[in-house]
Amino acid sequence: MKMEQQTAADPRKNRYVVDIRRDKAMMMKYIKFYNRVKHPRVTFNLVMTGILLALVPTLVKNMALPGVIVCYGVGALLVATGLFRQYLALGTMRGDPAVKENEELTYLFGNTGVRVRQNGSVDNMGYYKTIYRIWEDEKTYYVGMNEDDLLILPKANFTEGEEREFKEFILEKSGADYRWLPVGLWNRFKNFGMQIRGHITRMRIEAQEREKERR
């Protein structure tokens, strides 16, 4: 019993271990996630703006040739940027000397905090209280910590610990916010429906509270 208590109290006891390789697929996963969370409507806005701009010469009679060329050219550029912006971002990331492509990392989740093993050394990333949010989709956990660090943890890459219990472990340790962010079309549709029902429920509760205050 005493030995079990010492093991549980050991801050370096690894509860979960996740091996990562920062290859092209992993970088693309980061870019897609970042776009969905930070700029979810940019692609739509760029494509629609480009299409509308390309339609201007058909709506404006007797437009001068330079204007037609500008509308078509800029419109096509905006559409292409919207459709391929993740690949443009990937090229920029791969060209960044600070990003080491194909670097192998191992994230170690202990009893008190997170460490990372790379190039033969182990560094502390922070305590669990620095984790502010965990996102989850069908195949991956995304852990935001220290305001600007994002840990991308494919569920298939857990080498120690049961990945199905990982979310509850992190939430219990950190008190962080949780977001279910599916990528599958059907799951996204169901998630949207749940959000709508939740919003309606909140509006109903607020209306009931206002009615009670009037009485």
MDTraj code that builds the backbone (N, CA, C; nanometers):
import mdtraj as md
import numpy as np

residues = "MET LYS MET GLU GLN GLN THR ALA ALA ASP PRO ARG LYS ASN ARG TYR VAL VAL ASP ILE ARG ARG ASP LYS ALA MET MET MET LYS TYR ILE LYS PHE TYR ASN ARG VAL LYS HIS PRO ARG VAL THR PHE ASN LEU VAL MET THR GLY ILE LEU LEU ALA LEU VAL PRO THR LEU VAL LYS ASN MET ALA LEU PRO GLY VAL ILE VAL CYS TYR GLY VAL GLY ALA LEU LEU VAL ALA THR GLY LEU PHE ARG GLN TYR LEU ALA LEU GLY THR MET ARG GLY ASP PRO ALA VAL LYS GLU ASN GLU GLU LEU THR TYR LEU PHE GLY ASN THR GLY VAL ARG VAL ARG GLN ASN GLY SER VAL ASP ASN MET GLY TYR TYR LYS THR ILE TYR ARG ILE TRP GLU ASP GLU LYS THR TYR TYR VAL GLY MET ASN GLU ASP ASP LEU LEU ILE LEU PRO LYS ALA ASN PHE THR GLU GLY GLU GLU ARG GLU PHE LYS GLU PHE ILE LEU GLU LYS SER GLY ALA ASP TYR ARG TRP LEU PRO VAL GLY LEU TRP ASN ARG PHE LYS ASN PHE GLY MET GLN ILE ARG GLY HIS ILE THR ARG MET ARG ILE GLU ALA GLN GLU ARG GLU LYS GLU ARG ARG".split()
xyz = np.array([
    [0.0833, -0.1198, 0.0000],
    [0.0000, 0.0000, 0.0000],
    [0.0877, 0.1262, 0.0000],
    [0.1951, 0.1230, 0.0823],
    [0.2857, 0.2363, 0.0914],
    [0.3551, 0.2587, -0.0425],
    [0.3940, 0.1487, -0.1081],
    [0.4594, 0.1587, -0.2383],
    [0.3665, 0.2208, -0.3420],
    [0.2357, 0.1871, -0.3393],
    [0.1389, 0.2428, -0.4332],
    [0.1230, 0.3929, -0.4107],
    [0.1235, 0.4362, -0.2840],
    [0.1106, 0.5783, -0.2542],
    [0.2325, 0.6556, -0.3035],
    [0.3512, 0.5976, -0.2874],
    [0.4716, 0.6632, -0.3353],
    [0.4705, 0.6757, -0.4873],
    [0.4227, 0.5707, -0.5551],
    [0.4141, 0.5743, -0.7016],
    [0.3172, 0.6816, -0.7485],
    [0.2012, 0.6914, -0.6802],
    [0.1006, 0.7914, -0.7172],
    [0.1515, 0.9320, -0.6928],
    [0.2385, 0.9499, -0.5899],
    [0.2881, 1.0824, -0.5557],
    [0.4090, 1.1228, -0.6382],
    [0.4715, 1.0307, -0.7062],
    [0.5909, 1.0585, -0.7839],
    [0.5572, 1.1501, -0.9017],
    [0.6079, 1.2749, -0.9026],
    [0.5712, 1.3685, -1.0099],
    [0.6215, 1.3251, -1.1468],
    [0.7205, 1.2370, -1.1505],
    [0.7759, 1.1925, -1.2779],
    [0.7185, 1.0582, -1.3238],
    [0.6239, 1.0064, -1.2491],
    [0.5566, 0.8845, -1.2914],
    [0.4752, 0.9139, -1.4164],
    [0.5017, 0.8432, -1.5243],
    [0.4317, 0.8678, -1.6500],
    [0.2966, 0.7977, -1.6509],
    [0.1905, 0.8784, -1.6580],
    [0.0562, 0.8223, -1.6670],
    [0.0184, 0.7971, -1.8129],
    [0.0653, 0.8867, -1.9003],
    [0.0397, 0.8729, -2.0438],
    [0.1661, 0.9123, -2.1194],
    [0.1952, 0.8390, -2.2250],
    [0.3100, 0.8672, -2.3106],
    [0.2614, 0.8661, -2.4554],
    [0.2968, 0.9719, -2.5288],
    [0.2520, 0.9845, -2.6676],
    [0.3727, 1.0173, -2.7553],
    [0.3978, 0.9345, -2.8549],
    [0.5085, 0.9556, -2.9483],
    [0.4593, 1.0320, -3.0707],
    [0.5353, 1.1349, -3.1088],
    [0.4962, 1.2227, -3.2186],
    [0.6117, 1.2350, -3.3175],
    [0.5774, 1.2424, -3.4438],
    [0.6753, 1.2730, -3.5487],
    [0.6235, 1.3932, -3.6265],
    [0.6980, 1.5018, -3.6249],
    [0.6531, 1.6246, -3.6894],
    [0.6792, 1.6162, -3.8407],
    [0.6026, 1.5311, -3.9058],
    [0.6177, 1.5153, -4.0499],
    [0.5160, 1.6031, -4.1228],
    [0.5088, 1.5870, -4.2531],
    [0.4189, 1.6684, -4.3343],
    [0.2734, 1.6519, -4.2919],
    [0.2315, 1.5287, -4.2634],
    [0.0929, 1.5031, -4.2230],
    [0.0611, 1.5710, -4.0903],
    [0.1572, 1.5685, -3.9960],
    [0.1341, 1.6314, -3.8661],
    [0.1254, 1.7833, -3.8795],
    [0.2096, 1.8413, -3.9632],
    [0.2036, 1.9855, -3.9841],
    [0.0723, 2.0258, -4.0500],
    [0.0252, 1.9448, -4.1451],
    [-0.1025, 1.9748, -4.2086],
    [-0.2180, 1.9632, -4.1090],
    [-0.2091, 1.8676, -4.0185],
    [-0.3120, 1.8532, -3.9156],
    [-0.3180, 1.9784, -3.8279],
    [-0.2008, 2.0310, -3.7946],
    [-0.1952, 2.1544, -3.7150],
    [-0.2584, 2.2706, -3.7912],
    [-0.2242, 2.2849, -3.9186],
    [-0.2756, 2.3960, -3.9985],
    [-0.4278, 2.3887, -4.0115],
    [-0.4798, 2.2701, -4.0406],
    [-0.6247, 2.2546, -4.0543],
    [-0.6962, 2.2854, -3.9237],
    [-0.6390, 2.2378, -3.8131],
    [-0.7006, 2.2652, -3.6828],
    [-0.6988, 2.4149, -3.6539],
    [-0.5840, 2.4791, -3.6756],
    [-0.5712, 2.6222, -3.6495],
    [-0.6722, 2.7015, -3.7327],
    [-0.6870, 2.6653, -3.8589],
    [-0.7824, 2.7358, -3.9446],
    [-0.9259, 2.7164, -3.8963],
    [-0.9595, 2.5959, -3.8519],
    [-1.0960, 2.5696, -3.8060],
    [-1.1279, 2.6448, -3.6786],
    [-1.0295, 2.6566, -3.5896],
    [-1.0546, 2.7184, -3.4596],
    [-1.0404, 2.8707, -3.4645],
    [-0.9346, 2.9195, -3.5276],
    [-0.9047, 3.0627, -3.5271],
    [-0.9715, 3.1384, -3.6411],
    [-0.9790, 3.0782, -3.7589],
    [-1.0317, 3.1487, -3.8760],
    [-1.1266, 3.0575, -3.9540],
    [-1.2393, 3.0208, -3.8947],
    [-1.3270, 2.9211, -3.9576],
    [-1.3952, 2.9668, -4.0865],
    [-1.4079, 3.0978, -4.1089],
    [-1.4825, 3.1454, -4.2260],
    [-1.3928, 3.2092, -4.3322],
    [-1.2620, 3.2047, -4.3135],
    [-1.1730, 3.2724, -4.4077],
    [-1.1828, 3.2120, -4.5472],
    [-1.1798, 3.0779, -4.5567],
    [-1.1878, 3.0133, -4.6879],
    [-1.3152, 3.0523, -4.7605],
    [-1.4287, 3.0444, -4.6922],
    [-1.5577, 3.0806, -4.7526],
    [-1.5575, 3.2258, -4.7976],
    [-1.5068, 3.3155, -4.7109],
    [-1.5081, 3.4582, -4.7446],
    [-1.4186, 3.4881, -4.8648],
    [-1.3006, 3.4246, -4.8699],
    [-1.2105, 3.4484, -4.9828],
    [-1.2713, 3.3990, -5.1135],
    [-1.3264, 3.2782, -5.1115],
    [-1.3839, 3.2213, -5.2332],
    [-1.5037, 3.3033, -5.2815],
    [-1.5920, 3.3393, -5.1901],
    [-1.7102, 3.4157, -5.2292],
    [-1.6724, 3.5540, -5.2801],
    [-1.5763, 3.6185, -5.2152],
    [-1.5322, 3.7503, -5.2613],
    [-1.4709, 3.7412, -5.4005],
    [-1.3909, 3.6364, -5.4221],
    [-1.3307, 3.6180, -5.5538],
    [-1.4341, 3.5953, -5.6623],
    [-1.5354, 3.5130, -5.6316],
    [-1.6408, 3.4863, -5.7299],
    [-1.7192, 3.6133, -5.7613],
    [-1.7552, 3.6883, -5.6576],
    [-1.8316, 3.8122, -5.6790],
    [-1.7510, 3.9133, -5.7590],
    [-1.6211, 3.9205, -5.7298],
    [-1.5372, 4.0142, -5.8041],
    [-1.5264, 3.9736, -5.9507],
    [-1.5170, 3.8434, -5.9775],
    [-1.5087, 3.7958, -6.1158],
    [-1.6397, 3.8179, -6.1915],
    [-1.7506, 3.8314, -6.1189],
    [-1.8804, 3.8534, -6.1829],
    [-1.9051, 3.9997, -6.2163],
    [-1.8230, 4.0892, -6.1614],
    [-1.8454, 4.2332, -6.1827],
    [-1.8483, 4.2695, -6.3310],
    [-1.7555, 4.2203, -6.4158],
    [-1.7603, 4.2584, -6.5585],
    [-1.8890, 4.2170, -6.6294],
    [-1.9555, 4.1132, -6.5799],
    [-2.0815, 4.0711, -6.6424],
    [-2.1984, 4.1573, -6.5966],
    [-2.1792, 4.2281, -6.4855],
    [-2.2863, 4.3124, -6.4313],
    [-2.2721, 4.4581, -6.4701],
    [-2.1491, 4.4994, -6.4943],
    [-2.1238, 4.6399, -6.5322],
    [-2.1036, 4.6474, -6.6825],
    [-2.1909, 4.7192, -6.7477],
    [-2.1830, 4.7308, -6.8929],
    [-2.0685, 4.8225, -6.9352],
    [-2.0068, 4.7874, -7.0460],
    [-1.9023, 4.8694, -7.1069],
    [-1.7851, 4.8977, -7.0129],
    [-1.7492, 4.8006, -6.9293],
    [-1.6339, 4.8190, -6.8417],
    [-1.5069, 4.8186, -6.9251],
    [-1.4150, 4.9060, -6.8909],
    [-1.2888, 4.9153, -6.9641],
    [-1.2093, 4.7859, -6.9487],
    [-1.1299, 4.7543, -7.0506],
    [-1.0535, 4.6297, -7.0511],
    [-0.9624, 4.6151, -6.9288],
    [-0.8903, 4.7205, -6.8878],
    [-0.8066, 4.7046, -6.7680],
    [-0.8873, 4.6641, -6.6442],
    [-1.0070, 4.7209, -6.6319],
    [-1.0922, 4.6855, -6.5186],
    [-1.1359, 4.5404, -6.5243],
    [-1.1675, 4.4928, -6.6446],
    [-1.2071, 4.3519, -6.6616],
    [-1.0931, 4.2599, -6.6224],
    [-0.9728, 4.2952, -6.6688],
    [-0.8561, 4.2123, -6.6375],
    [-0.8312, 4.2074, -6.4872],
    [-0.8423, 4.3219, -6.4216],
    [-0.8210, 4.3280, -6.2758],
    [-0.9249, 4.2434, -6.2033],
    [-1.0498, 4.2552, -6.2427],
    [-1.1565, 4.1798, -6.1751],
    [-1.1355, 4.0291, -6.1894],
    [-1.1070, 3.9867, -6.3117],
    [-1.0852, 3.8435, -6.3341],
    [-0.9583, 3.7948, -6.2633],
    [-0.8522, 3.8734, -6.2737],
    [-0.7245, 3.8326, -6.2157],
    [-0.7289, 3.8260, -6.0644],
    [-0.7777, 3.9328, -6.0018],
    [-0.7843, 3.9357, -5.8554],
    [-0.8873, 3.8347, -5.8048],
    [-0.9994, 3.8215, -5.8778],
    [-1.1001, 3.7241, -5.8381],
    [-1.0453, 3.5825, -5.8382],
    [-0.9739, 3.5477, -5.9474],
    [-0.9139, 3.4142, -5.9556],
    [-0.8104, 3.3932, -5.8457],
    [-0.7330, 3.4980, -5.8144],
    [-0.6315, 3.4876, -5.7091],
    [-0.6953, 3.4631, -5.5729],
    [-0.8050, 3.5331, -5.5449],
    [-0.8729, 3.5157, -5.4167],
    [-0.9318, 3.3748, -5.4041],
    [-0.9922, 3.3256, -5.5121],
    [-1.0493, 3.1904, -5.5095],
    [-0.9394, 3.0868, -5.4872],
    [-0.8286, 3.1015, -5.5600],
    [-0.7178, 3.0066, -5.5453],
    [-0.6592, 3.0122, -5.4049],
    [-0.6460, 3.1330, -5.3487],
    [-0.5933, 3.1468, -5.2127],
    [-0.6849, 3.0797, -5.1112],
    [-0.8157, 3.0975, -5.1298],
    [-0.9099, 3.0353, -5.0380],
    [-0.9069, 2.8839, -5.0443],
    [-0.8989, 2.8297, -5.1650],
    [-0.9027, 2.6848, -5.1816],
    [-0.7727, 2.6168, -5.1412],
    [-0.6612, 2.6872, -5.1568],
    [-0.5308, 2.6238, -5.1345],
    [-0.4517, 2.6890, -5.0207],
    [-0.5173, 2.7656, -4.9349],
    [-0.4433, 2.8387, -4.8327],
    [-0.3742, 2.7464, -4.7332],
    [-0.4298, 2.6269, -4.7093],
    [-0.3624, 2.5366, -4.6161],
    [-0.2309, 2.4850, -4.6745],
    [-0.2267, 2.4686, -4.8078],
    [-0.1025, 2.4242, -4.8713],
    [0.0002, 2.5374, -4.8757],
    [-0.0489, 2.6605, -4.8897],
    [0.0413, 2.7754, -4.8827],
    [0.1018, 2.7868, -4.7434],
    [0.0186, 2.7659, -4.6414],
    [0.0678, 2.7705, -4.5033],
    [0.1670, 2.6580, -4.4767],
    [0.1413, 2.5402, -4.5358],
    [0.2334, 2.4283, -4.5189],
    [0.3696, 2.4607, -4.5784],
    [0.3711, 2.5211, -4.6959],
    [0.4973, 2.5589, -4.7574],
    [0.5745, 2.6587, -4.6729],
    [0.5012, 2.7546, -4.6147],
    [0.5652, 2.8524, -4.5271],
    [0.6231, 2.7861, -4.4029],
    [0.5471, 2.6939, -4.3448],
    [0.5930, 2.6248, -4.2242],
    [0.7164, 2.5395, -4.2521],
    [0.7154, 2.4688, -4.3635],
    [0.8287, 2.3814, -4.3964],
    [0.9536, 2.4628, -4.4283],
    [0.9338, 2.5880, -4.4714],
    [1.0476, 2.6742, -4.5000],
    [1.0996, 2.7491, -4.3804],
    [1.0305, 2.7380, -4.2656],
    [1.0722, 2.8067, -4.1433],
    [1.1877, 2.7296, -4.0792],
    [1.3048, 2.7919, -4.0636],
    [1.4186, 2.7206, -4.0040],
    [1.3953, 2.6789, -3.8596],
    [1.2990, 2.7442, -3.7914],
    [1.2704, 2.7080, -3.6525],
    [1.1887, 2.5796, -3.6420],
    [1.1266, 2.5382, -3.7516],
    [1.0457, 2.4162, -3.7533],
    [1.1304, 2.3025, -3.8098],
    [1.1578, 2.2041, -3.7277],
    [1.2406, 2.0911, -3.7702],
    [1.1499, 1.9779, -3.8191],
    [1.1435, 1.9653, -3.9503],
    [1.0574, 1.8627, -4.0086],
    [1.1097, 1.7228, -3.9764],
    [1.0158, 1.6326, -3.9495],
    [1.0440, 1.4924, -3.9147],
    [1.1133, 1.4749, -3.7793],
    [1.1097, 1.5803, -3.6977],
    [1.1633, 1.5679, -3.5617],
    [1.0723, 1.4768, -3.4797],
    [1.1315, 1.3905, -3.4000],
    [1.0552, 1.2980, -3.3168],
    [1.0471, 1.3514, -3.1742],
    [0.9252, 1.3558, -3.1219],
    [0.8981, 1.4062, -2.9868],
    [0.8208, 1.3001, -2.9096],
    [0.8407, 1.2997, -2.7790],
    [0.7619, 1.2142, -2.6913],
    [0.7077, 1.2991, -2.5783],
    [0.5750, 1.3087, -2.5682],
    [0.5119, 1.3836, -2.4604],
    [0.4864, 1.2899, -2.3429],
    [0.5289, 1.3337, -2.2245],
    [0.5172, 1.2542, -2.1031],
    [0.4228, 1.3252, -2.0067],
    [0.3098, 1.2632, -1.9775],
    [0.2101, 1.3204, -1.8867],
    [0.2236, 1.2512, -1.7522],
    [0.2819, 1.3238, -1.6557],
    [0.3046, 1.2677, -1.5235],
    [0.1913, 1.2988, -1.4280],
    [0.2195, 1.2911, -1.2989],
    [0.1171, 1.3186, -1.1982],
    [0.0931, 1.4680, -1.1785],
    [0.1939, 1.5504, -1.2088],
    [0.1798, 1.6933, -1.1801],
    [0.1917, 1.7820, -1.3035],
    [0.2492, 1.7315, -1.4113],
    [0.2682, 1.8178, -1.5264],
    [0.3104, 1.7418, -1.6510],
    [0.3459, 1.8204, -1.7523],
    [0.3783, 1.7657, -1.8841],
    [0.5257, 1.7903, -1.9129],
    [0.5928, 1.6888, -1.9655],
    [0.7309, 1.7012, -2.0106],
    [0.7389, 1.6538, -2.1554],
    [0.8479, 1.6930, -2.2201],
    [0.8691, 1.6500, -2.3580],
    [1.0114, 1.5978, -2.3714],
    [1.0235, 1.4838, -2.4378],
    [1.1546, 1.4255, -2.4638],
    [1.1887, 1.4460, -2.6113],
    [1.3031, 1.5089, -2.6367],
    [1.3474, 1.5299, -2.7733],
    [1.4996, 1.5411, -2.7751],
    [1.5591, 1.4830, -2.8776],
    [1.7041, 1.4862, -2.8946],
    [1.7779, 1.4346, -2.7710],
    [1.7197, 1.3364, -2.7049],
    [1.7855, 1.2735, -2.5931],
    [1.7724, 1.3439, -2.4607],
    [1.7049, 1.4582, -2.4561],
    [1.6863, 1.5315, -2.3306],
    [1.5378, 1.5457, -2.3000],
    [1.5079, 1.5675, -2.1721],
    [1.3695, 1.5827, -2.1276],
    [1.3526, 1.7214, -2.0659],
    [1.2523, 1.7967, -2.1129],
    [1.2260, 1.9320, -2.0638],
    [1.0843, 1.9417, -2.0094],
    [1.0677, 2.0223, -1.9048],
    [0.9352, 2.0475, -1.8486],
    [0.8606, 2.1475, -1.9361],
    [0.7345, 2.1181, -1.9657],
    [0.6523, 2.2094, -2.0436],
    [0.5606, 2.2925, -1.9551],
    [0.5268, 2.2398, -1.8383],
    [0.4422, 2.3154, -1.7478],
    [0.3528, 2.2252, -1.6648],
    [0.2937, 2.2836, -1.5604],
    [0.2003, 2.2100, -1.4770],
    [0.0646, 2.2008, -1.5458],
    [-0.0195, 2.1114, -1.4982],
    [-0.1500, 2.0920, -1.5611],
    [-0.2381, 2.2160, -1.5525],
    [-0.2152, 2.2983, -1.4511],
    [-0.2976, 2.4184, -1.4367],
    [-0.2736, 2.5189, -1.5488],
    [-0.1648, 2.5017, -1.6236],
    [-0.1414, 2.5909, -1.7372],
    [-0.2196, 2.5481, -1.8611],
    [-0.2845, 2.4319, -1.8556],
    [-0.3687, 2.3865, -1.9668],
    [-0.5032, 2.4601, -1.9579],
    [-0.5389, 2.5314, -2.0629],
    [-0.6616, 2.6105, -2.0617],
    [-0.7751, 2.5468, -2.1406],
    [-0.7419, 2.4551, -2.2330],
    [-0.8496, 2.3940, -2.3113],
    [-0.7992, 2.2648, -2.3755],
    [-0.8909, 2.1696, -2.3902],
    [-0.8611, 2.0486, -2.4663],
    [-0.9722, 2.0296, -2.5686],
    [-0.9307, 2.0154, -2.6924],
    [-1.0240, 1.9866, -2.8021],
    [-1.0097, 1.8389, -2.8378],
    [-1.1158, 1.7848, -2.8946],
    [-1.1115, 1.6445, -2.9359],
    [-1.1893, 1.6260, -3.0654],
    [-1.1332, 1.5479, -3.1581],
    [-1.2106, 1.5014, -3.2723],
    [-1.2049, 1.3492, -3.2756],
    [-1.2465, 1.2902, -3.3831],
    [-1.2582, 1.1452, -3.3871],
    [-1.1252, 1.0729, -3.3673],
    [-1.0142, 1.1354, -3.4057],
    [-0.8861, 1.0649, -3.4034],
    [-0.7761, 1.1347, -3.3239],
    [-0.8040, 1.2544, -3.2721],
    [-0.6954, 1.3343, -3.2144],
    [-0.7430, 1.4162, -3.0947],
    [-0.6507, 1.4333, -2.9974],
    [-0.6673, 1.5310, -2.8911],
    [-0.5778, 1.6502, -2.9220],
    [-0.6268, 1.7709, -2.8914],
    [-0.5477, 1.8927, -2.9059],
    [-0.5463, 1.9613, -2.7702],
    [-0.4290, 1.9776, -2.7126],
    [-0.4171, 2.0331, -2.5777],
    [-0.3515, 2.1700, -2.5865],
    [-0.4247, 2.2742, -2.5457],
    [-0.3706, 2.4089, -2.5431],
    [-0.3190, 2.4418, -2.4047],
    [-0.1947, 2.4854, -2.3955],
    [-0.1362, 2.5189, -2.2655],
    [-0.0388, 2.6349, -2.2811],
    [-0.0117, 2.7025, -2.1702],
    [0.0821, 2.8157, -2.1684],
    [0.0451, 2.9229, -2.2698],
    [-0.0829, 2.9361, -2.2994],
    [-0.1363, 3.0386, -2.3893],
    [-0.1009, 3.0167, -2.5363],
    [0.0203, 2.9705, -2.5670],
    [0.0584, 2.9610, -2.7077],
    [0.1101, 2.8237, -2.7498],
    [0.1138, 2.7265, -2.6593],
    [0.1565, 2.5915, -2.6952],
    [0.0348, 2.5059, -2.7302],
    [0.0463, 2.4288, -2.8384],
    [-0.0602, 2.3375, -2.8772],
    [0.0007, 2.1991, -2.8971],
    [-0.0442, 2.1026, -2.8172],
    [0.0033, 1.9654, -2.8289],
    [-0.0971, 1.8878, -2.9126],
    [-0.0504, 1.8312, -3.0228],
    [-0.1352, 1.7510, -3.1102],
    [-0.1070, 1.6051, -3.0797],
    [-0.2082, 1.5332, -3.0303],
    [-0.1893, 1.3976, -2.9790],
    [-0.2825, 1.2998, -3.0505],
    [-0.2380, 1.2393, -3.1592],
    [-0.3211, 1.1369, -3.2251],
    [-0.3509, 1.0219, -3.1289],
    [-0.4734, 0.9786, -3.1253],
    [-0.5124, 0.8731, -3.0319],
    [-0.4381, 0.7428, -3.0594],
    [-0.4015, 0.7207, -3.1844],
    [-0.3305, 0.5984, -3.2203],
    [-0.1851, 0.5994, -3.1739],
    [-0.1350, 0.7159, -3.1283],
    [0.0064, 0.7291, -3.0921],
    [0.0328, 0.7133, -2.9430],
    [-0.0707, 0.6803, -2.8641],
    [-0.0500, 0.6583, -2.7211],
    [0.0224, 0.5259, -2.7017],
    [0.1393, 0.5310, -2.6384],
    [0.2165, 0.4090, -2.6135],
    [0.2057, 0.3636, -2.4686],
    [0.1630, 0.4536, -2.3800],
    [0.1366, 0.4178, -2.2409],
    [0.0099, 0.4893, -2.1965],
    [-0.0727, 0.4206, -2.1188],
    [-0.1974, 0.4794, -2.0735],
    [-0.3104, 0.4535, -2.1718],
    [-0.4312, 0.4465, -2.1200],
    [-0.5495, 0.4220, -2.2012],
    [-0.6015, 0.5538, -2.2573],
    [-0.5936, 0.5708, -2.3888],
    [-0.6290, 0.7004, -2.4479],
    [-0.7735, 0.7379, -2.4238],
    [-0.8632, 0.6409, -2.4038],
    [-1.0045, 0.6717, -2.3790],
    [-1.0239, 0.7422, -2.2453],
    [-0.9287, 0.7282, -2.1533],
    [-0.9378, 0.7919, -2.0229],
    [-0.8573, 0.9215, -2.0152],
    [-0.7860, 0.9547, -2.1218],
    [-0.6951, 1.0692, -2.1206],
    [-0.7698, 1.2007, -2.0976],
    [-0.8801, 1.2197, -2.1675],
    [-0.9548, 1.3454, -2.1553],
    [-0.9961, 1.3714, -2.0118],
    [-1.0548, 1.2724, -1.9455],
    [-1.0999, 1.2898, -1.8079],
    [-0.9820, 1.3165, -1.7145],
    [-0.8692, 1.2521, -1.7413],
    [-0.7496, 1.2739, -1.6600],
    [-0.7051, 1.4196, -1.6690],
    [-0.6968, 1.4721, -1.7912],
    [-0.6528, 1.6101, -1.8111],
    [-0.7514, 1.7089, -1.7498],
    [-0.8801, 1.6866, -1.7698],
    [-0.9805, 1.7783, -1.7165],
    [-0.9796, 1.7793, -1.5651],
    [-0.9601, 1.6633, -1.5043],
    [-0.9554, 1.6561, -1.3582],
    [-0.8317, 1.7282, -1.3047],
    [-0.7186, 1.7121, -1.3713],
    [-0.5938, 1.7730, -1.3246],
    [-0.5905, 1.9242, -1.3470],
    [-0.6509, 1.9688, -1.4577],
    [-0.6332, 2.1082, -1.4986],
    [-0.7543, 2.1970, -1.4735],
    [-0.8752, 2.1379, -1.4752],
    [-0.9956, 2.2207, -1.4694],
    [-1.0169, 2.2987, -1.5988],
    [-0.9585, 2.2502, -1.7080],
    [-0.9629, 2.3220, -1.8358],
    [-1.0992, 2.3101, -1.9030],
    [-1.1190, 2.3943, -2.0012],
    [-1.2388, 2.3902, -2.0847],
    [-1.2252, 2.2757, -2.1850],
    [-1.3383, 2.2159, -2.2228],
    [-1.3376, 2.1046, -2.3185],
    [-1.4270, 2.1374, -2.4367],
    [-1.3784, 2.1052, -2.5574],
    [-1.4563, 2.1272, -2.6792],
    [-1.4509, 2.0012, -2.7669],
    [-1.5682, 1.9517, -2.8039],
    [-1.5777, 1.8432, -2.9014],
    [-1.5826, 1.9085, -3.0380],
    [-1.4858, 1.8762, -3.1252],
    [-1.4721, 1.9439, -3.2528],
    [-1.4552, 1.8400, -3.3638],
    [-1.5618, 1.7699, -3.4002],
    [-1.5506, 1.6601, -3.4978],
    [-1.5172, 1.7098, -3.6376],
    [-1.4575, 1.6207, -3.7166],
    [-1.4254, 1.6541, -3.8555],
    [-1.5155, 1.5788, -3.9530],
    [-1.5713, 1.4664, -3.9107],
    [-1.6625, 1.3910, -3.9952],
    [-1.7912, 1.4680, -4.0201],
    [-1.8433, 1.4611, -4.1424],
    [-1.9602, 1.5401, -4.1801],
    [-2.0806, 1.5088, -4.0922],
    [-2.1108, 1.3790, -4.0704],
    [-2.2257, 1.3412, -3.9905],
    [-2.2087, 1.3851, -3.8456],
    [-2.0882, 1.3676, -3.7898],
    [-2.0627, 1.4103, -3.6524],
    [-2.0689, 1.5620, -3.6381],
    [-2.0228, 1.6323, -3.7409],
    [-2.0327, 1.7788, -3.7373],
    [-2.1787, 1.8225, -3.7397],
    [-2.2611, 1.7528, -3.8172],
    [-2.4032, 1.7848, -3.8230],
    [-2.4696, 1.7601, -3.6870],
    [-2.4373, 1.6460, -3.6244],
    [-2.4938, 1.6164, -3.4926],
    [-2.4461, 1.7173, -3.3891],
    [-2.3190, 1.7563, -3.3966],
    [-2.2651, 1.8530, -3.3020],
    [-2.3339, 1.9878, -3.3173],
    [-2.3606, 2.0273, -3.4423],
    [-2.4306, 2.1527, -3.4668],
    [-2.5717, 2.1474, -3.4083],
    [-2.6385, 2.0328, -3.4248],
    [-2.7722, 2.0166, -3.3678],
    [-2.7711, 2.0273, -3.2165],
    [-2.6700, 1.9692, -3.1526],
    [-2.6586, 1.9770, -3.0069],
    [-2.6358, 2.1205, -2.9618],
    [-2.5547, 2.1954, -3.0372],
    [-2.5305, 2.3346, -3.0026],
    [-2.6578, 2.4169, -3.0134],
    [-2.7372, 2.3899, -3.1183],
    [-2.8639, 2.4622, -3.1358],
    [-2.9588, 2.4309, -3.0207],
    [-2.9692, 2.3015, -2.9848],
    [-3.0572, 2.2643, -2.8734],
    [-3.0109, 2.3271, -2.7422],
    [-2.8778, 2.3309, -2.7227],
    [-2.8247, 2.3940, -2.6019],
    [-2.8565, 2.5423, -2.5971],
    [-2.8465, 2.6087, -2.7130],
    [-2.8774, 2.7511, -2.7191],
    [-3.0248, 2.7761, -2.6902],
    [-3.1120, 2.6928, -2.7457],
    [-3.2558, 2.7071, -2.7204],
    [-3.2863, 2.6851, -2.5731],
    [-3.2223, 2.5861, -2.5130],
    [-3.2435, 2.5579, -2.3705],
    [-3.2004, 2.6767, -2.2854],
    [-3.0860, 2.7371, -2.3169],
    [-3.0391, 2.8534, -2.2404],
    [-3.1354, 2.9703, -2.2550],
    [-3.1864, 2.9918, -2.3772],
    [-3.2816, 3.1005, -2.3977],
    [-3.4094, 3.0764, -2.3181],
    [-3.4536, 2.9502, -2.3114],
    [-3.5747, 2.9163, -2.2380],
    [-3.5559, 2.9405, -2.0884],
    [-3.4398, 2.9016, -2.0365],
    [-3.4115, 2.9217, -1.8944],
    [-3.4038, 3.0701, -1.8616],
    [-3.3388, 3.1484, -1.9494],
    [-3.3308, 3.2927, -1.9274],
    [-3.4687, 3.3569, -1.9299],
    [-3.5554, 3.3107, -2.0209],
    [-3.6915, 3.3645, -2.0275],
    [-3.7691, 3.3318, -1.9010],
    [-3.7524, 3.2107, -1.8499],
    [-3.8199, 3.1721, -1.7264],
    [-3.7712, 3.2549, -1.6072],
    [-3.6408, 3.2827, -1.6039],
    [-3.5862, 3.3638, -1.4942],
    [-3.6388, 3.5067, -1.5006],
    [-3.6480, 3.5623, -1.6232],
    [-3.7026, 3.6973, -1.6373],
    [-3.8482, 3.7015, -1.5944],
    [-3.9239, 3.5944, -1.6276],
    [-4.0639, 3.5899, -1.5876],
    [-4.0778, 3.5847, -1.4367],
    [-3.9892, 3.5097, -1.3710],
    [-3.9920, 3.5030, -1.2242],
    [-3.9620, 3.6381, -1.1621],
    [-3.8683, 3.7125, -1.2218],
    [-3.8334, 3.8442, -1.1682],
    [-3.9494, 3.9415, -1.1796],
    [-4.0284, 3.9313, -1.2881],
    [-4.1440, 4.0197, -1.3051],
    [-4.2486, 3.9943, -1.1973],
    [-4.2616, 3.8667, -1.1569],
    [-4.3599, 3.8333, -1.0550],
    [-4.3155, 3.8799, -0.9166],
])
top = md.Topology()
chain = top.add_chain()
for i, resn in enumerate(residues, 1):
    res = top.add_residue(resn, chain, resSeq=i)
    for name in ("N", "CA", "C"):
        top.add_atom(name, md.element.get_by_symbol(name[0]), res)
traj = md.Trajectory(xyz[None], top)
